């Protein structure tokens, strides 16, 4: 039986508690994606729909 590989965890970034939103470009360069902007949900989290990076407001 072959072992199942676990998907790598997305990068997580902690941002200041007073931040209203964040932008993500996937790290820029040739492996990046277009810059997109996100606002936080009620739990203080925002996830990039391109690269799955997770942004969390510090508490």
C-alpha positions, 0 to 999 in steps of 0.5 A: 500500500502506497503512503499518502503524501500530506499537502504542504501547509500554506504560509501563515502571516501574523499582521498587526491587530489594527490592520483593516486588510492585507494584500497578497502577490504570492511572493512576487517574481515569476512564481507570484500572482496578480496582487489582490486585496482582502479584508478580515473575517470576524475571526480576524483571518483572511486567506488568499484564493490564489496561493492559500496564504493565511493572514491572521490578525494578532490578538 
